[in-house]
Structure formats: structure tokens, C-alpha cells
Amino acid sequence: MAAAWKCHQCQLSFPAEEGGRDEEEDSAALGESWYHLSASAAANAPKEHEMEQEFASIFKQMEEKRKINELVCDHLLETYPLCESCTERLLVELIAAKENATRECEMYTKEYERLKEEIHSEGASSDVDLREQIERDEEEERQLIAKVQALEEERISLRRKMGEIEQKGMLVEEMHNCYWRDYNELQLQLRSTDRDSFKRKIEAASLQLEMLNKTNVINDAFHISHNDVYGTINGFRLGSIQTQPVEWDEINAAWGQTTLLLQTLASNWDFTFPHFRLVPMGSFSRIIKRDDEKCVYDLFCASDIGLSRIFGFGSFDKGMAAFLECVRALQEHVKSIDPTFSPPYRIVEHKIEELSVKLQFNTYDKWTKALK
């Protein structure tokens, strides 16, 4: 029994020999038809000798082959096997497709030629524009080169000026350093001079301080001396003799200075007299008993006593005796502090050595000698 195929397109059965060929024959027929299509396309193509025409022919053949290949792949291979009527119909479709492809190829060829002409015309104008652009670029290049040269010259000038400025800066820096060196040296000299001046001032002040320390203020304040037979304090004579009489005002002033001196010495030694209190009042100084403030003795005398001389020295004599007791008490205090102290005269009650400081029952000469 003969084999039967079924048409893939119309679904009718037909004997295998109706198809006329097996798969190998179909492939050979397909290749032959492809060759005839290619040959036909090549025969219909214009014979062009220039490079552009050859390129167009090759492009056309390639497009035809691509289109036919697509049609074959889409309609033949996918619909195999086919009956005779379907095969004829497919061939008609392929021829129509081939004609469409040919028309498209011609259209593409014309468009290609048009574009080529357009590009050629644009290329000519582009060459002119390009030359003009090149000329403009060359002119701009020349201008830029000139600017670069000017800038280079300016750079060289600036570097030269910079070198000059650096040299001036170094000179100014050296002058600055020299100035500060001189300034520091002057400051050192000035300070050295000031130091020497201060040193001399300190030495002078130290010398003066040493002199002041050696100076006895009491000796300066109370100058004690003698004038012939008289003892004197700050120039006032203490006592009187008949051959060289002294006014009582001077004697009273001398007693006021003596009282102030004794009080100053007691204060200097931080000593308080146990029995009496001195009251320095210049020419009218007094001395008061501590246990009886109403008991006041005079350390001055009236300028004229007259015939009442024997009884007129009571308060004055008691005052001089009390003063002598105060001197003795201060001597004892100083000796208790400084055992090396030795009083120049011995004092016993109202007497210095053997001379009384009282005027009553005494002579002026002895009294004056005792006060001295």
C-alpha cells in the first residue's frame, strides 16, 4: 500500500508520490529554486561598472536573498508537506513576494543615490566651510600665540621685578634685624646705666643709712657741753657764779631741756620712774610724786628772790633733788640691762659725789659745779 501524506495547509490526504519528492529532493529543489531566484535577480540587475553601482547590486541581491529566505522559512518549512495545489499557490505567493522585494530594493537604491548626492553636495559646501573654519582657527591660533608670547614676556618681566623685590625685601629684612640689634644693645646699655645709677643710689642710701644708724639722735637733739665753769645743754648755761652771773631765764630754760632729755632717755629705755613723774614744760618744768599727785616740785626759779633766798628755794631744791633721784633710778635700770655700764659720777640722795644740787645752805659756785 502506497504511503499517504496529509497536506499541512488544506489538511487533504494525498499519495506520497503526488508530492513528487522526498525530503532530500525537496531540499535539492529548494536549493535550485534559490539559485534560479538569485540568477534572475542578478540578470535583472543593471550592469554598472563603477564602485557605487556594484555596491548597490550587491546590496540588492542581499536584500532579495534575505526576503526570500524569510518567506521560505515562514511559509514553506513550517507548512511542509503540501499538496500540489497548495504548492502552486505558495509559488505564486513567493513570486509576488519576490516582486515586492525587487520594488523595495529599487526604492532603497534610489533613496541611497539621493542620499549620496545630498551628502556629496553637502560635502562640497562643508569643505568650503571647513577651509573657512581652518582659516579662522589659524588666525585664532596666531592671535593666541601672540598672546602667549606677550604673556611670556610679561612673565619674564614679572620674574625680574620679583627678583628685585626679593632683593629689596632681603635688604629691608637686614635693616630690620640691624635696627633691632641696635635697639637691644641700646636697651642693654640703658638698663646697665640705670642699674649702675640705681646701684650708686643704693650705695649712697646705704651709706646715709649707716651714718644715720651711727648717729645718736639724742646727741643731736640735746647738745651737751661746757662753757668755762658752766655745763651747757643746747647752749643754755646751767648754774651761776657771782663773778659771771647767769640770768634765771637761761637757767630755767636749761633745766627744761635737761628735764626733756631725762624723759626722752627713760622712754628710749622703756623705763618708768618709780617715785616721780617728770613734766617737761620748757622754762616751767615740774616733777610730781607718783604716790601724791598734789605734791608738785618746781624745776625753775623766780628771776629775783631777794632777801628770802634762804627760804625761797624749797620747791626748787626739792625738785632738783627729785630729779637727781630719777637720774639715779635710770642708771640702775640701764646697769641691770647692761652690766658693763658704769656711771661717771656717784649719786647719793641730793648729792653728786660730795656736791649738793640744792641751793639752800649752799654757795652758787658749789651748786654750779654740781650741775656741771
C-alpha positions as MATLAB code, in Angstrom:
seq = 'MAAAWKCHQCQLSFPAEEGGRDEEEDSAALGESWYHLSASAAANAPKEHEMEQEFASIFKQMEEKRKINELVCDHLLETYPLCESCTERLLVELIAAKENATRECEMYTKEYERLKEEIHSEGASSDVDLREQIERDEEEERQLIAKVQALEEERISLRRKMGEIEQKGMLVEEMHNCYWRDYNELQLQLRSTDRDSFKRKIEAASLQLEMLNKTNVINDAFHISHNDVYGTINGFRLGSIQTQPVEWDEINAAWGQTTLLLQTLASNWDFTFPHFRLVPMGSFSRIIKRDDEKCVYDLFCASDIGLSRIFGFGSFDKGMAAFLECVRALQEHVKSIDPTFSPPYRIVEHKIEELSVKLQFNTYDKWTKALK';
ca = [
       0.000    0.000    0.000;
       1.349    3.328   -1.082;
       2.191    5.850    1.624;
      -0.123    8.875    2.007;
       0.703   12.347    3.270;
      -1.549   14.959    4.738;
      -1.284   18.499    3.425;
      -0.336   20.776    6.182;
      -2.159   23.688    4.585;
      -5.511   22.230    3.384;
      -5.450   19.089    5.526;
      -6.202   16.821    2.493;
      -4.535   13.439    2.134;
      -2.513   12.777   -0.950;
      -0.211    9.940   -2.009;
       3.458   10.381   -1.259;
       4.344   10.325   -4.951;
       1.918   13.243   -5.552;
       4.212   15.330   -3.574;
       6.756   14.091   -6.094;
       9.795   14.164   -3.841;
      11.061   13.102   -0.515;
      12.805   15.430    1.921;
      16.158   15.217    0.144;
      14.576   16.033   -3.217;
      12.681   18.914   -1.651;
      15.908   20.300   -0.232;
      17.592   19.993   -3.623;
      14.598   21.626   -5.309;
      14.649   24.399   -2.695;
      18.348   24.990   -3.353;
      17.763   25.000   -7.128;
      14.896   27.455   -6.803;
      17.117   29.634   -4.611;
      19.776   29.545   -7.301;
      17.284   30.472  -10.045;
      15.950   33.318   -7.913;
      19.463   34.574   -7.312;
      20.340   34.238  -11.004;
      17.130   36.001  -12.021;
      17.832   38.795   -9.585;
      21.366   39.044  -10.927;
      20.126   39.058  -14.550;
      17.617   41.812  -13.867;
      20.181   43.962  -12.027;
      21.695   46.769  -14.090;
      25.194   46.348  -15.268;
      27.070   49.077  -13.514;
      30.804   49.356  -13.714;
      31.521   51.898  -11.018;
      32.005   51.042   -7.435;
      28.740   52.598   -6.315;
      26.741   50.501   -8.805;
      28.440   47.285   -7.719;
      27.733   48.119   -4.114;
      24.069   48.778   -4.985;
      23.827   45.454   -6.887;
      25.341   43.527   -4.007;
      23.064   45.288   -1.572;
      20.047   44.453   -3.791;
      20.959   40.762   -4.060;
      21.473   40.525   -0.334;
      18.084   42.079    0.309;
      16.402   39.698   -2.142;
      18.028   36.686   -0.553;
      17.046   37.890    2.890;
      13.431   38.409    1.859;
      13.174   35.045    0.060;
      14.823   33.306    2.987;
      12.296   34.832    5.355;
       9.411   33.794    3.097;
      10.744   30.277    2.708;
      11.297   29.930    6.416;
       7.879   31.375    7.236;
       5.689   29.659    4.603;
       7.472   26.610    3.270;
       9.371   24.905    6.001;
       6.703   25.485    8.610;
       3.884   24.195    6.292;
       5.659   21.152    4.829;
       4.307   18.757    3.448;
       1.987   20.454    0.904;
      -0.250   19.179   -1.843;
       0.242   20.225   -5.449;
      -2.436   22.909   -5.394;
      -1.084   24.415   -2.162;
       2.414   24.275   -3.590;
       1.345   26.193   -6.696;
      -0.406   28.757   -4.536;
       2.731   29.080   -2.409;
       4.867   29.610   -5.524;
       2.548   32.381   -6.627;
       2.948   33.986   -3.203;
       6.710   33.621   -3.401;
       6.820   35.259   -6.850;
       4.685   38.118   -5.549;
       6.944   38.451   -2.532;
       9.948   38.432   -4.817;
       8.454   41.237   -6.914;
       7.699   43.244   -3.770;
      11.252   42.720   -2.605;
      12.541   43.852   -6.009;
      10.466   47.033   -5.826;
      11.649   47.723   -2.304;
      15.241   47.173   -3.406;
      14.819   49.633   -6.275;
      13.258   52.121   -3.912;
      16.132   51.714   -1.441;
      18.616   52.071   -4.315;
      17.068   55.347   -5.428;
      16.988   56.621   -1.895;
      20.624   55.619   -1.479;
      21.589   57.521   -4.656;
      19.670   60.565   -3.464;
      21.344   60.489   -0.086;
      24.737   60.052   -1.721;
      24.166   63.093   -3.926;
      22.966   65.073   -0.960;
      25.992   64.067    1.048;
      28.251   64.947   -1.894;
      26.685   68.418   -2.266;
      26.804   68.972    1.454;
      30.409   67.753    1.463;
      31.387   70.442   -1.080;
      29.821   73.183    0.998;
      31.292   71.571    4.076;
      34.755   71.756    2.505;
      34.332   75.488    1.968;
      33.083   75.916    5.498;
      35.876   73.709    6.748;
      38.505   75.785    4.957;
      36.998   78.961    6.354;
      36.892   77.385    9.793;
      40.513   76.297    9.391;
      41.482   79.832    8.395;
      39.621   81.219   11.377;
      41.267   78.662   13.634;
      44.681   79.503   12.196;
      44.048   83.213   12.764;
      42.895   82.490   16.280;
      45.972   80.322   16.755;
      48.211   83.185   15.597;
      46.445   85.536   17.993;
      46.791   83.048   20.828;
      50.483   82.566   20.006;
      50.922   86.348   20.098;
      49.124   86.458   23.445;
      51.279   83.615   24.747;
      54.413   85.458   23.646;
      53.164   88.659   25.304;
      52.334   86.725   28.468;
      55.754   85.079   28.385;
      57.416   88.478   28.084;
      55.238   89.748   30.923;
      56.134   86.683   32.980;
      59.842   87.328   32.399;
      59.353   90.980   33.365;
      57.421   89.998   36.476;
      60.089   87.474   37.468;
      62.719   90.179   37.053;
      60.665   92.587   39.158;
      60.049   89.826   41.681;
      63.791   89.269   41.928;
      64.313   92.979   42.515;
      61.566   92.995   45.154;
      63.101   89.960   46.860;
      66.477   91.700   46.953;
      64.856   94.815   48.400;
      62.976   92.624   50.872;
      66.220   90.978   51.956;
      67.785   94.425   52.349;
      64.807   95.629   54.390;
      64.949   92.456   56.493;
      68.634   93.028   57.140;
      67.946   96.651   58.054;
      65.135   95.467   60.323;
      67.395   92.961   62.059;
      70.152   95.553   62.346;
      67.691   98.018   63.830;
      66.528   95.547   66.460;
      70.100   94.566   67.268;
      70.999   98.212   67.802;
      67.809   98.734   69.764;
      68.527   95.759   72.018;
      72.102   96.926   72.534;
      70.874  100.406   73.453;
      68.311   98.896   75.791;
      71.014   96.801   77.426;
      73.254   99.845   77.742;
      70.380  101.889   79.124;
      69.482   99.202   81.610;
      73.128   98.820   82.504;
      73.321  102.587   83.006;
      70.124  102.539   85.036;
      71.436   99.597   87.014;
      74.687  101.419   87.704;
      72.736  104.541   88.644;
      70.468  102.555   90.928;
      73.483  100.821   92.366;
      75.132  104.168   93.107;
      71.900  105.446   94.620;
      71.606  102.314   96.725;
      75.201  102.695   97.841;
      74.612  106.341   98.713;
      71.392  105.476  100.533;
      73.125  102.624  102.348;
      75.946  104.946  103.355;
      73.469  107.538  104.535;
      71.515  104.866  106.400;
      74.708  103.664  108.008;
      75.525  107.213  109.023;
      72.025  107.646  110.389;
      72.316  104.380  112.276;
      75.555  105.599  113.765;
      74.044  108.966  114.534;
      72.710  109.411  118.054;
      69.516  111.371  117.729;
      69.620  112.332  121.358;
      73.102  113.796  120.958;
      71.873  115.858  118.017;
      68.707  116.946  119.820;
      70.418  117.669  123.104;
      73.897  119.059  122.634;
      75.662  118.838  125.993;
      78.894  120.747  126.504;
      80.530  123.223  128.871;
      81.398  126.883  128.825;
      84.211  127.617  131.250;
      82.757  126.763  134.670;
      79.245  126.141  133.340;
      77.768  122.995  131.987;
      75.565  123.738  128.945;
      72.703  121.997  127.128;
      71.774  123.312  123.705;
      73.701  126.477  124.558;
      71.863  127.214  127.809;
      74.096  127.537  130.879;
      73.145  125.554  133.937;
      74.178  127.395  137.131;
      75.519  130.806  138.071;
      78.518  132.280  139.873;
      78.957  135.738  141.285;
      81.841  136.637  139.001;
      79.901  135.532  135.887;
      76.222  135.699  136.805;
      73.593  133.982  134.576;
      70.008  135.115  134.217;
      67.393  132.846  135.764;
      65.519  132.681  132.459;
      68.522  130.942  130.902;
      68.933  128.667  133.917;
      65.217  127.738  133.816;
      65.461  127.032  130.057;
      68.488  124.809  130.708;
      66.504  122.890  133.357;
      63.608  122.498  130.894;
      65.991  120.973  128.293;
      67.536  118.723  130.949;
      64.108  117.505  132.093;
      63.103  116.745  128.494;
      66.380  114.863  127.930;
      65.858  112.678  131.004;
      62.270  111.898  129.988;
      63.449  111.028  126.459;
      66.130  108.677  127.794;
      63.561  106.939  130.013;
      61.201  106.472  127.058;
      64.066  105.175  124.925;
      64.838  102.557  127.554;
      61.119  101.883  128.111;
      61.535  102.829  131.753;
      59.063  104.392  134.167;
      60.393  106.253  137.171;
      59.108  104.528  140.310;
      58.671  107.553  142.579;
      58.330  110.613  140.393;
      56.812  111.721  137.105;
      58.613  114.291  135.001;
      56.590  117.056  133.371;
      58.801  118.814  130.766;
      57.336  122.275  130.173;
      60.252  124.336  128.862;
      61.291  127.031  131.331;
      58.492  125.959  133.708;
      59.093  122.227  134.008;
      57.947  120.339  137.082;
      58.252  116.959  138.787;
      55.377  115.200  140.569;
      55.382  112.455  143.180;
      53.576  109.359  141.994;
      52.029  108.483  145.342;
      50.788  112.035  145.807;
      49.769  113.898  142.674;
      49.275  117.061  144.694;
      52.948  117.091  145.658;
      54.474  119.090  142.792;
      58.042  120.374  142.764;
      59.374  123.112  140.539;
      62.352  122.777  138.243;
      62.560  126.508  137.751;
      63.144  129.526  139.967;
      61.877  133.102  140.023;
      64.126  135.713  138.452;
      64.548  137.675  141.720;
      64.406  136.029  145.123;
      65.913  138.847  147.167;
      66.451  138.507  150.917;
      64.158  135.482  151.116;
      66.840  133.412  149.430;
      67.267  131.126  152.412;
      63.603  130.078  152.383;
      62.728  130.713  148.742;
      64.371  127.627  147.187;
      62.255  124.981  148.983;
      60.223  123.740  145.994;
      63.121  124.286  143.578;
      65.594  122.414  145.818;
      63.152  119.509  146.283;
      62.589  119.426  142.548;
      66.354  119.273  141.826;
      66.778  116.541  144.490;
      63.875  114.548  142.981;
      65.412  114.999  139.513;
      68.721  113.607  140.808;
      66.824  110.602  142.229;
      65.286  109.987  138.812;
      68.767  110.072  137.239;
      69.996  107.503  139.746;
      66.961  105.217  139.136;
      67.563  105.320  135.353;
      71.249  104.486  135.876;
      70.295  101.441  137.936;
      67.856  100.298  135.225;
      70.442  100.627  132.462;
      73.041   98.834  134.544;
      70.608   95.946  135.120;
      70.315   95.562  131.362;
      73.956   96.240  130.510;
      76.265   95.227  133.361;
      79.183   96.881  131.599;
      77.580  100.282  132.085;
      79.421  102.387  134.640;
      78.015  105.810  135.671;
      80.639  108.593  135.591;
      79.522  110.043  138.932;
      78.180  108.568  142.142;
      74.799  109.856  143.262;
      73.674  109.702  146.872;
      70.396  111.379  147.755;
      70.731  115.052  146.715;
      74.490  114.931  146.159;
      76.700  114.166  143.192;
      79.890  112.858  144.674;
      80.170  115.348  147.556;
      78.432  118.291  145.931;
      74.790  119.072  146.683;
      72.402  120.190  143.964;
      70.387  122.222  146.456;
      70.825  125.988  146.737;
      69.705  126.303  150.340;
      72.656  126.404  152.681;
      74.945  126.179  149.668;
      77.069  128.505  147.535;
      76.468  129.304  143.864;
      79.926  128.110  142.977;
      79.394  124.638  144.503;
      75.885  124.444  143.111;
      77.146  125.371  139.652;
      79.944  122.820  139.908;
      77.467  120.110  140.962;
      75.203  120.899  137.979;
      78.166  120.820  135.605;
];
